[in-house]
């Protein structure tokens, strides 16, 4: 469990909720980043299943993107396996 993290080279917060009981992510600031020639820009990714994990107080500020295919992604139903074994919401 990490709080009040300030990190200047992060572009993705991901795989939240992969396990049922996990700590969340809170108070993350991403400031003054430059992303060039990437598939994804700023990203928050959470699995499509019940979990104690969370994302709170996330700040993206001053991001410059050049030739970024998907500049901002917030994916609350992430599943890398085409829907197989990813959700407990059946």
C-alpha positions, 0 to 999 in steps of 0.5 A: 500500500503506497500513499502520497507518491510523487513520481515523474516518469510514470505513464500507466497505473495498471492491473488494479484488481487482478487479485481479490484482496489487494491494496489500492493506489492513491495520491499519485501525481504525474506531472510534466511528462512528454510521450512520443511515438507510443501506442498508449499515453496516460493509462489507468487499468483495472480488471473486470472483477470484484476486488478491494483494490482502488484508484483514488486522487490521481492527477495527470498534469502537463502531459505533452503527447506527440504521435500517441495513438491512444492518449488517455485510457481509463479501462475499468473492465480490463481483460487481456484474454478476450473475455476468458477468465477475467470477470466474476460478474457472470 
